[in-house]
Amino acid sequence: MSIQLNGKPHPLTSSITLSGLLDSLGLGGKPVVAELNGQPVLPRKFPTTPIQPGDNLEIITLAAGG
């Protein structure tokens, strides 16, 4: 089972939510913007948004600085 993550194939070993995927990528709790299959996903929906085989996910991390 795999998805497209930021334009590259990314394997998944089991069913997972967007929050679970972010945690596995070390991005849990960090400010990110996510788009799943061309649709934005609100952060409050991350824990209930399932990631399915073949999904196309874009994740953008936000950074502040000067």
Distance bins in CASP14 RR format, pairs under 12 A and 6 or more apart:
PFRMAT RR
TARGET T0000
AUTHOR 0000-0000-0000
RMODE 2
METHOD distances of the structure
MODEL  1
1 9 0 0 0 0 0 1 0 0 0 0 0
1 10 0 0 0 0 0 1 0 0 0 0 0
1 11 1 0 0 1 0 0 0 0 0 0 0
1 12 1 0 1 0 0 0 0 0 0 0 0
1 13 1 0 0 1 0 0 0 0 0 0 0
1 14 1 0 0 1 0 0 0 0 0 0 0
1 15 0 0 0 0 1 0 0 0 0 0 0
1 16 0 0 0 0 1 0 0 0 0 0 0
1 51 0 0 0 0 1 0 0 0 0 0 0
1 52 0 0 0 0 1 0 0 0 0 0 0
1 53 1 0 1 0 0 0 0 0 0 0 0
1 54 0 0 0 0 1 0 0 0 0 0 0
1 55 0 0 0 0 0 1 0 0 0 0 0
2 8 0 0 0 0 1 0 0 0 0 0 0
2 9 1 0 1 0 0 0 0 0 0 0 0
2 10 1 0 0 1 0 0 0 0 0 0 0
2 11 1 0 1 0 0 0 0 0 0 0 0
2 12 1 0 0 1 0 0 0 0 0 0 0
2 13 0 0 0 0 0 1 0 0 0 0 0
2 51 0 0 0 0 0 1 0 0 0 0 0
2 52 0 0 0 0 0 1 0 0 0 0 0
2 53 1 0 0 1 0 0 0 0 0 0 0
2 54 1 0 0 1 0 0 0 0 0 0 0
2 55 0 0 0 0 1 0 0 0 0 0 0
2 56 0 0 0 0 0 1 0 0 0 0 0
2 57 0 0 0 0 0 1 0 0 0 0 0
3 9 1 0 0 1 0 0 0 0 0 0 0
3 10 1 0 1 0 0 0 0 0 0 0 0
3 11 0 0 0 0 1 0 0 0 0 0 0
3 12 1 0 0 1 0 0 0 0 0 0 0
3 13 0 0 0 0 0 1 0 0 0 0 0
3 15 0 0 0 0 0 1 0 0 0 0 0
3 16 0 0 0 0 1 0 0 0 0 0 0
3 18 0 0 0 0 0 1 0 0 0 0 0
3 21 0 0 0 0 1 0 0 0 0 0 0
3 25 0 0 0 0 0 1 0 0 0 0 0
3 36 0 0 0 0 1 0 0 0 0 0 0
3 37 0 0 0 0 1 0 0 0 0 0 0
3 50 0 0 0 0 0 1 0 0 0 0 0
3 51 1 0 0 1 0 0 0 0 0 0 0
3 52 1 0 0 1 0 0 0 0 0 0 0
3 53 1 0 0 1 0 0 0 0 0 0 0
3 54 1 0 1 0 0 0 0 0 0 0 0
3 55 1 0 1 0 0 0 0 0 0 0 0
3 56 1 0 0 1 0 0 0 0 0 0 0
3 57 1 0 1 0 0 0 0 0 0 0 0
3 58 0 0 0 0 0 1 0 0 0 0 0
3 59 0 0 0 0 0 1 0 0 0 0 0
4 10 1 0 0 1 0 0 0 0 0 0 0
4 11 0 0 0 0 0 1 0 0 0 0 0
4 12 0 0 0 0 0 1 0 0 0 0 0
4 35 0 0 0 0 0 1 0 0 0 0 0
4 36 0 0 0 0 0 1 0 0 0 0 0
4 37 0 0 0 0 1 0 0 0 0 0 0
4 38 0 0 0 0 0 1 0 0 0 0 0
4 51 0 0 0 0 0 1 0 0 0 0 0
4 52 0 0 0 0 0 1 0 0 0 0 0
4 53 0 0 0 0 0 1 0 0 0 0 0
4 54 1 0 0 1 0 0 0 0 0 0 0
4 55 1 0 0 1 0 0 0 0 0 0 0
4 56 1 0 1 0 0 0 0 0 0 0 0
4 57 1 0 0 1 0 0 0 0 0 0 0
4 58 0 0 0 0 1 0 0 0 0 0 0
4 59 0 0 0 0 0 1 0 0 0 0 0
5 11 0 0 0 0 1 0 0 0 0 0 0
5 12 0 0 0 0 1 0 0 0 0 0 0
5 16 0 0 0 0 0 1 0 0 0 0 0
5 18 0 0 0 0 0 1 0 0 0 0 0
5 21 0 0 0 0 1 0 0 0 0 0 0
5 22 0 0 0 0 0 1 0 0 0 0 0
5 24 0 0 0 0 0 1 0 0 0 0 0
5 25 0 0 0 0 1 0 0 0 0 0 0
5 27 0 0 0 0 0 1 0 0 0 0 0
5 34 0 0 0 0 0 1 0 0 0 0 0
5 35 0 0 0 0 0 1 0 0 0 0 0
5 36 0 0 0 0 0 1 0 0 0 0 0
5 51 0 0 0 0 1 0 0 0 0 0 0
5 54 0 0 0 0 0 1 0 0 0 0 0
5 55 0 0 0 0 1 0 0 0 0 0 0
5 56 0 0 0 0 1 0 0 0 0 0 0
5 57 1 0 1 0 0 0 0 0 0 0 0
5 58 1 0 0 1 0 0 0 0 0 0 0
5 59 1 0 0 1 0 0 0 0 0 0 0
5 60 0 0 0 0 0 1 0 0 0 0 0
6 21 0 0 0 0 0 1 0 0 0 0 0
6 25 0 0 0 0 0 1 0 0 0 0 0
6 27 0 0 0 0 0 1 0 0 0 0 0
6 32 0 0 0 0 0 1 0 0 0 0 0
6 33 0 0 0 0 0 1 0 0 0 0 0
6 34 0 0 0 0 0 1 0 0 0 0 0
6 35 0 0 0 0 0 1 0 0 0 0 0
6 56 0 0 0 0 1 0 0 0 0 0 0
6 57 1 0 0 1 0 0 0 0 0 0 0
6 58 1 0 1 0 0 0 0 0 0 0 0
6 59 1 0 0 1 0 0 0 0 0 0 0
6 60 0 0 0 0 1 0 0 0 0 0 0
6 61 0 0 0 0 0 1 0 0 0 0 0
7 35 0 0 0 0 0 1 0 0 0 0 0
7 54 0 0 0 0 0 1 0 0 0 0 0
7 55 0 0 0 0 0 1 0 0 0 0 0
7 56 1 0 0 1 0 0 0 0 0 0 0
7 57 0 0 0 0 1 0 0 0 0 0 0
7 58 1 0 0 1 0 0 0 0 0 0 0
7 59 0 0 0 0 0 1 0 0 0 0 0
8 56 0 0 0 0 0 1 0 0 0 0 0
8 57 0 0 0 0 0 1 0 0 0 0 0
8 58 0 0 0 0 0 1 0 0 0 0 0
8 59 0 0 0 0 0 1 0 0 0 0 0
9 53 0 0 0 0 0 1 0 0 0 0 0
9 54 0 0 0 0 1 0 0 0 0 0 0
9 55 0 0 0 0 0 1 0 0 0 0 0
9 56 0 0 0 0 0 1 0 0 0 0 0
9 57 0 0 0 0 0 1 0 0 0 0 0
10 16 0 0 0 0 0 1 0 0 0 0 0
10 21 0 0 0 0 1 0 0 0 0 0 0
10 24 0 0 0 0 0 1 0 0 0 0 0
10 25 0 0 0 0 1 0 0 0 0 0 0
10 51 0 0 0 0 1 0 0 0 0 0 0
10 53 0 0 0 0 0 1 0 0 0 0 0
10 54 0 0 0 0 0 1 0 0 0 0 0
10 55 0 0 0 0 1 0 0 0 0 0 0
10 56 0 0 0 0 0 1 0 0 0 0 0
10 57 1 0 0 1 0 0 0 0 0 0 0
10 58 0 0 0 0 0 1 0 0 0 0 0
10 59 0 0 0 0 0 1 0 0 0 0 0
11 21 0 0 0 0 0 1 0 0 0 0 0
11 24 0 0 0 0 0 1 0 0 0 0 0
11 51 0 0 0 0 0 1 0 0 0 0 0
11 53 0 0 0 0 0 1 0 0 0 0 0
11 54 0 0 0 0 0 1 0 0 0 0 0
12 18 0 0 0 0 0 1 0 0 0 0 0
12 20 0 0 0 0 0 1 0 0 0 0 0
12 21 1 0 0 1 0 0 0 0 0 0 0
12 24 0 0 0 0 1 0 0 0 0 0 0
12 25 0 0 0 0 0 1 0 0 0 0 0
12 50 0 0 0 0 0 1 0 0 0 0 0
12 51 1 0 0 1 0 0 0 0 0 0 0
12 52 0 0 0 0 1 0 0 0 0 0 0
12 53 1 0 0 1 0 0 0 0 0 0 0
12 54 0 0 0 0 1 0 0 0 0 0 0
12 55 0 0 0 0 1 0 0 0 0 0 0
12 57 0 0 0 0 0 1 0 0 0 0 0
13 21 0 0 0 0 0 1 0 0 0 0 0
13 24 0 0 0 0 1 0 0 0 0 0 0
13 51 0 0 0 0 0 1 0 0 0 0 0
13 53 0 0 0 0 0 1 0 0 0 0 0
14 20 0 0 0 0 0 1 0 0 0 0 0
14 21 0 0 0 0 0 1 0 0 0 0 0
14 24 0 0 0 0 0 1 0 0 0 0 0
14 50 0 0 0 0 0 1 0 0 0 0 0
14 51 0 0 0 0 0 1 0 0 0 0 0
14 52 0 0 0 0 0 1 0 0 0 0 0
14 53 0 0 0 0 0 1 0 0 0 0 0
15 21 0 0 0 0 0 1 0 0 0 0 0
15 49 0 0 0 0 0 1 0 0 0 0 0
15 50 1 0 0 1 0 0 0 0 0 0 0
15 51 1 0 0 1 0 0 0 0 0 0 0
15 52 0 0 0 0 1 0 0 0 0 0 0
15 53 0 0 0 0 1 0 0 0 0 0 0
15 55 0 0 0 0 0 1 0 0 0 0 0
16 22 0 0 0 0 1 0 0 0 0 0 0
16 23 0 0 0 0 1 0 0 0 0 0 0
16 24 1 0 0 1 0 0 0 0 0 0 0
16 25 0 0 0 0 0 1 0 0 0 0 0
16 46 0 0 0 0 0 1 0 0 0 0 0
16 47 0 0 0 0 0 1 0 0 0 0 0
16 49 0 0 0 0 1 0 0 0 0 0 0
16 50 1 0 0 1 0 0 0 0 0 0 0
16 51 1 0 1 0 0 0 0 0 0 0 0
16 52 0 0 0 0 1 0 0 0 0 0 0
16 53 0 0 0 0 0 1 0 0 0 0 0
16 55 0 0 0 0 0 1 0 0 0 0 0
16 57 0 0 0 0 0 1 0 0 0 0 0
17 23 0 0 0 0 1 0 0 0 0 0 0
17 24 0 0 0 0 0 1 0 0 0 0 0
17 28 0 0 0 0 0 1 0 0 0 0 0
17 34 0 0 0 0 0 1 0 0 0 0 0
17 36 0 0 0 0 0 1 0 0 0 0 0
17 41 0 0 0 0 0 1 0 0 0 0 0
17 45 0 0 0 0 1 0 0 0 0 0 0
17 46 1 0 0 1 0 0 0 0 0 0 0
17 47 1 0 1 0 0 0 0 0 0 0 0
17 48 1 0 0 1 0 0 0 0 0 0 0
17 49 1 0 1 0 0 0 0 0 0 0 0
17 50 1 0 1 0 0 0 0 0 0 0 0
17 51 1 0 0 1 0 0 0 0 0 0 0
17 52 0 0 0 0 0 1 0 0 0 0 0
17 55 0 0 0 0 0 1 0 0 0 0 0
17 57 0 0 0 0 0 1 0 0 0 0 0
18 24 0 0 0 0 0 1 0 0 0 0 0
18 25 0 0 0 0 0 1 0 0 0 0 0
18 27 0 0 0 0 0 1 0 0 0 0 0
18 28 0 0 0 0 0 1 0 0 0 0 0
18 29 0 0 0 0 0 1 0 0 0 0 0
18 32 0 0 0 0 1 0 0 0 0 0 0
18 33 0 0 0 0 0 1 0 0 0 0 0
18 34 1 0 0 1 0 0 0 0 0 0 0
18 35 0 0 0 0 0 1 0 0 0 0 0
18 36 1 0 0 1 0 0 0 0 0 0 0
18 37 0 0 0 0 0 1 0 0 0 0 0
18 39 0 0 0 0 0 1 0 0 0 0 0
18 40 0 0 0 0 0 1 0 0 0 0 0
18 41 1 0 0 1 0 0 0 0 0 0 0
18 42 0 0 0 0 0 1 0 0 0 0 0
18 43 0 0 0 0 1 0 0 0 0 0 0
18 44 0 0 0 0 0 1 0 0 0 0 0
18 45 1 0 0 1 0 0 0 0 0 0 0
18 46 1 0 1 0 0 0 0 0 0 0 0
18 47 1 0 0 1 0 0 0 0 0 0 0
18 48 0 0 0 0 1 0 0 0 0 0 0
18 49 1 0 1 0 0 0 0 0 0 0 0
18 50 1 0 0 1 0 0 0 0 0 0 0
18 51 1 0 0 1 0 0 0 0 0 0 0
18 52 0 0 0 0 0 1 0 0 0 0 0
18 55 0 0 0 0 1 0 0 0 0 0 0
18 57 1 0 0 1 0 0 0 0 0 0 0
18 58 0 0 0 0 0 1 0 0 0 0 0
18 59 0 0 0 0 1 0 0 0 0 0 0
19 25 0 0 0 0 0 1 0 0 0 0 0
19 26 0 0 0 0 0 1 0 0 0 0 0
19 27 0 0 0 0 1 0 0 0 0 0 0
19 28 1 0 0 1 0 0 0 0 0 0 0
19 29 0 0 0 0 1 0 0 0 0 0 0
19 30 0 0 0 0 0 1 0 0 0 0 0
19 32 0 0 0 0 0 1 0 0 0 0 0
19 34 0 0 0 0 0 1 0 0 0 0 0
19 41 0 0 0 0 0 1 0 0 0 0 0
19 43 0 0 0 0 1 0 0 0 0 0 0
19 44 0 0 0 0 0 1 0 0 0 0 0
19 45 0 0 0 0 1 0 0 0 0 0 0
19 46 1 0 1 0 0 0 0 0 0 0 0
19 47 1 0 1 0 0 0 0 0 0 0 0
19 48 0 0 0 0 1 0 0 0 0 0 0
19 49 1 0 0 1 0 0 0 0 0 0 0
19 50 0 0 0 0 0 1 0 0 0 0 0
19 51 0 0 0 0 1 0 0 0 0 0 0
20 26 0 0 0 0 1 0 0 0 0 0 0
20 27 0 0 0 0 1 0 0 0 0 0 0
20 28 1 0 0 1 0 0 0 0 0 0 0
20 29 0 0 0 0 0 1 0 0 0 0 0
20 34 0 0 0 0 0 1 0 0 0 0 0
20 46 0 0 0 0 1 0 0 0 0 0 0
20 47 0 0 0 0 1 0 0 0 0 0 0
20 48 0 0 0 0 0 1 0 0 0 0 0
20 49 0 0 0 0 1 0 0 0 0 0 0
20 50 0 0 0 0 0 1 0 0 0 0 0
20 51 0 0 0 0 1 0 0 0 0 0 0
21 27 0 0 0 0 1 0 0 0 0 0 0
21 28 0 0 0 0 1 0 0 0 0 0 0
21 32 0 0 0 0 0 1 0 0 0 0 0
21 34 0 0 0 0 1 0 0 0 0 0 0
21 36 0 0 0 0 0 1 0 0 0 0 0
21 41 0 0 0 0 0 1 0 0 0 0 0
21 46 0 0 0 0 1 0 0 0 0 0 0
21 47 0 0 0 0 0 1 0 0 0 0 0
21 49 0 0 0 0 1 0 0 0 0 0 0
21 50 0 0 0 0 0 1 0 0 0 0 0
21 51 1 0 1 0 0 0 0 0 0 0 0
21 52 0 0 0 0 0 1 0 0 0 0 0
21 55 0 0 0 0 1 0 0 0 0 0 0
21 57 1 0 0 1 0 0 0 0 0 0 0
21 59 0 0 0 0 1 0 0 0 0 0 0
22 28 1 0 1 0 0 0 0 0 0 0 0
22 29 1 0 0 1 0 0 0 0 0 0 0
22 30 1 0 0 1 0 0 0 0 0 0 0
22 31 0 0 0 0 0 1 0 0 0 0 0
22 32 1 0 0 1 0 0 0 0 0 0 0
22 33 0 0 0 0 0 1 0 0 0 0 0
22 34 1 0 0 1 0 0 0 0 0 0 0
22 41 0 0 0 0 0 1 0 0 0 0 0
22 43 0 0 0 0 1 0 0 0 0 0 0
22 46 1 0 0 1 0 0 0 0 0 0 0
22 47 0 0 0 0 1 0 0 0 0 0 0
22 49 0 0 0 0 0 1 0 0 0 0 0
22 51 0 0 0 0 0 1 0 0 0 0 0
22 57 0 0 0 0 0 1 0 0 0 0 0
22 59 1 0 0 1 0 0 0 0 0 0 0
22 60 0 0 0 0 0 1 0 0 0 0 0
22 61 0 0 0 0 0 1 0 0 0 0 0
23 29 0 0 0 0 1 0 0 0 0 0 0
23 30 0 0 0 0 0 1 0 0 0 0 0
23 32 0 0 0 0 0 1 0 0 0 0 0
23 46 0 0 0 0 1 0 0 0 0 0 0
23 47 0 0 0 0 0 1 0 0 0 0 0
24 51 0 0 0 0 0 1 0 0 0 0 0
24 59 0 0 0 0 0 1 0 0 0 0 0
25 32 0 0 0 0 1 0 0 0 0 0 0
25 34 0 0 0 0 0 1 0 0 0 0 0
25 51 0 0 0 0 0 1 0 0 0 0 0
25 57 0 0 0 0 0 1 0 0 0 0 0
25 59 1 0 0 1 0 0 0 0 0 0 0
25 61 0 0 0 0 1 0 0 0 0 0 0
26 32 0 0 0 0 0 1 0 0 0 0 0
26 59 0 0 0 0 0 1 0 0 0 0 0
26 61 0 0 0 0 0 1 0 0 0 0 0
27 33 0 0 0 0 0 1 0 0 0 0 0
27 34 0 0 0 0 1 0 0 0 0 0 0
27 43 0 0 0 0 0 1 0 0 0 0 0
27 46 0 0 0 0 0 1 0 0 0 0 0
27 57 0 0 0 0 0 1 0 0 0 0 0
27 59 1 0 0 1 0 0 0 0 0 0 0
27 60 0 0 0 0 0 1 0 0 0 0 0
27 61 1 0 0 1 0 0 0 0 0 0 0
27 62 0 0 0 0 0 1 0 0 0 0 0
28 34 0 0 0 0 0 1 0 0 0 0 0
28 43 0 0 0 0 0 1 0 0 0 0 0
28 46 0 0 0 0 1 0 0 0 0 0 0
28 47 0 0 0 0 0 1 0 0 0 0 0
28 59 0 0 0 0 0 1 0 0 0 0 0
28 61 0 0 0 0 0 1 0 0 0 0 0
29 43 0 0 0 0 1 0 0 0 0 0 0
29 46 0 0 0 0 1 0 0 0 0 0 0
29 47 0 0 0 0 0 1 0 0 0 0 0
29 61 0 0 0 0 0 1 0 0 0 0 0
29 62 0 0 0 0 0 1 0 0 0 0 0
30 43 0 0 0 0 0 1 0 0 0 0 0
30 46 0 0 0 0 0 1 0 0 0 0 0
30 59 0 0 0 0 0 1 0 0 0 0 0
30 60 0 0 0 0 0 1 0 0 0 0 0
30 61 1 0 0 1 0 0 0 0 0 0 0
30 62 1 0 0 1 0 0 0 0 0 0 0
30 63 0 0 0 0 1 0 0 0 0 0 0
30 64 0 0 0 0 0 1 0 0 0 0 0
31 43 0 0 0 0 1 0 0 0 0 0 0
31 46 0 0 0 0 0 1 0 0 0 0 0
31 59 0 0 0 0 0 1 0 0 0 0 0
31 60 0 0 0 0 1 0 0 0 0 0 0
31 61 1 0 0 1 0 0 0 0 0 0 0
31 62 1 0 1 0 0 0 0 0 0 0 0
31 63 0 0 0 0 1 0 0 0 0 0 0
31 64 0 0 0 0 1 0 0 0 0 0 0
32 40 0 0 0 0 0 1 0 0 0 0 0
32 41 0 0 0 0 1 0 0 0 0 0 0
32 42 0 0 0 0 0 1 0 0 0 0 0
32 43 1 0 0 1 0 0 0 0 0 0 0
32 46 0 0 0 0 1 0 0 0 0 0 0
32 57 0 0 0 0 0 1 0 0 0 0 0
32 58 0 0 0 0 0 1 0 0 0 0 0
32 59 1 0 1 0 0 0 0 0 0 0 0
32 60 1 0 0 1 0 0 0 0 0 0 0
32 61 1 0 1 0 0 0 0 0 0 0 0
32 62 1 0 0 1 0 0 0 0 0 0 0
32 63 0 0 0 0 0 1 0 0 0 0 0
33 40 1 0 0 1 0 0 0 0 0 0 0
33 41 0 0 0 0 1 0 0 0 0 0 0
33 42 0 0 0 0 0 1 0 0 0 0 0
33 43 0 0 0 0 1 0 0 0 0 0 0
33 46 0 0 0 0 0 1 0 0 0 0 0
33 57 0 0 0 0 0 1 0 0 0 0 0
33 58 0 0 0 0 1 0 0 0 0 0 0
33 59 1 0 0 1 0 0 0 0 0 0 0
33 60 1 0 1 0 0 0 0 0 0 0 0
33 61 0 0 0 0 1 0 0 0 0 0 0
33 62 1 0 0 1 0 0 0 0 0 0 0
33 63 0 0 0 0 0 1 0 0 0 0 0
34 40 1 0 0 1 0 0 0 0 0 0 0
34 41 1 0 1 0 0 0 0 0 0 0 0
34 42 0 0 0 0 1 0 0 0 0 0 0
34 43 1 0 0 1 0 0 0 0 0 0 0
34 44 0 0 0 0 0 1 0 0 0 0 0
34 45 0 0 0 0 1 0 0 0 0 0 0
34 46 1 0 0 1 0 0 0 0 0 0 0
34 49 0 0 0 0 1 0 0 0 0 0 0
34 51 0 0 0 0 0 1 0 0 0 0 0
34 55 0 0 0 0 0 1 0 0 0 0 0
34 56 0 0 0 0 0 1 0 0 0 0 0
34 57 1 0 0 1 0 0 0 0 0 0 0
34 58 1 0 0 1 0 0 0 0 0 0 0
34 59 1 0 1 0 0 0 0 0 0 0 0
34 60 1 0 0 1 0 0 0 0 0 0 0
34 61 0 0 0 0 0 1 0 0 0 0 0
34 62 0 0 0 0 0 1 0 0 0 0 0
35 41 1 0 0 1 0 0 0 0 0 0 0
35 42 0 0 0 0 0 1 0 0 0 0 0
35 49 0 0 0 0 0 1 0 0 0 0 0
35 55 0 0 0 0 0 1 0 0 0 0 0
35 56 0 0 0 0 1 0 0 0 0 0 0
35 57 1 0 0 1 0 0 0 0 0 0 0
35 58 1 0 1 0 0 0 0 0 0 0 0
35 59 0 0 0 0 1 0 0 0 0 0 0
35 60 0 0 0 0 1 0 0 0 0 0 0
36 42 0 0 0 0 0 1 0 0 0 0 0
36 45 0 0 0 0 1 0 0 0 0 0 0
36 46 0 0 0 0 0 1 0 0 0 0 0
36 49 1 0 0 1 0 0 0 0 0 0 0
36 50 0 0 0 0 1 0 0 0 0 0 0
36 51 1 0 0 1 0 0 0 0 0 0 0
36 52 0 0 0 0 1 0 0 0 0 0 0
36 54 0 0 0 0 0 1 0 0 0 0 0
36 55 1 0 0 1 0 0 0 0 0 0 0
36 56 1 0 0 1 0 0 0 0 0 0 0
36 57 1 0 1 0 0 0 0 0 0 0 0
36 58 0 0 0 0 1 0 0 0 0 0 0
36 59 0 0 0 0 1 0 0 0 0 0 0
37 49 0 0 0 0 0 1 0 0 0 0 0
37 50 0 0 0 0 0 1 0 0 0 0 0
37 51 0 0 0 0 0 1 0 0 0 0 0
37 52 0 0 0 0 1 0 0 0 0 0 0
37 54 0 0 0 0 1 0 0 0 0 0 0
37 55 1 0 1 0 0 0 0 0 0 0 0
37 56 1 0 1 0 0 0 0 0 0 0 0
37 57 1 0 0 1 0 0 0 0 0 0 0
37 58 0 0 0 0 1 0 0 0 0 0 0
38 55 0 0 0 0 1 0 0 0 0 0 0
38 56 1 0 0 1 0 0 0 0 0 0 0
38 57 0 0 0 0 1 0 0 0 0 0 0
38 58 1 0 0 1 0 0 0 0 0 0 0
39 45 0 0 0 0 0 1 0 0 0 0 0
39 49 0 0 0 0 0 1 0 0 0 0 0
39 55 0 0 0 0 0 1 0 0 0 0 0
39 56 0 0 0 0 0 1 0 0 0 0 0
39 57 0 0 0 0 0 1 0 0 0 0 0
39 58 0 0 0 0 0 1 0 0 0 0 0
40 46 0 0 0 0 0 1 0 0 0 0 0
40 49 0 0 0 0 0 1 0 0 0 0 0
40 57 0 0 0 0 0 1 0 0 0 0 0
40 58 0 0 0 0 1 0 0 0 0 0 0
40 59 0 0 0 0 0 1 0 0 0 0 0
40 60 0 0 0 0 0 1 0 0 0 0 0
41 47 0 0 0 0 0 1 0 0 0 0 0
41 48 0 0 0 0 1 0 0 0 0 0 0
41 49 1 0 1 0 0 0 0 0 0 0 0
41 50 0 0 0 0 0 1 0 0 0 0 0
41 51 0 0 0 0 0 1 0 0 0 0 0
41 55 0 0 0 0 0 1 0 0 0 0 0
41 57 0 0 0 0 1 0 0 0 0 0 0
41 58 0 0 0 0 0 1 0 0 0 0 0
41 59 0 0 0 0 1 0 0 0 0 0 0
41 60 0 0 0 0 0 1 0 0 0 0 0
42 48 0 0 0 0 0 1 0 0 0 0 0
42 49 0 0 0 0 1 0 0 0 0 0 0
43 49 0 0 0 0 0 1 0 0 0 0 0
43 59 0 0 0 0 0 1 0 0 0 0 0
43 62 0 0 0 0 0 1 0 0 0 0 0
46 57 0 0 0 0 0 1 0 0 0 0 0
46 59 0 0 0 0 0 1 0 0 0 0 0
49 55 0 0 0 0 1 0 0 0 0 0 0
49 57 0 0 0 0 1 0 0 0 0 0 0
50 57 0 0 0 0 0 1 0 0 0 0 0
51 57 1 0 0 1 0 0 0 0 0 0 0
51 59 0 0 0 0 0 1 0 0 0 0 0
END
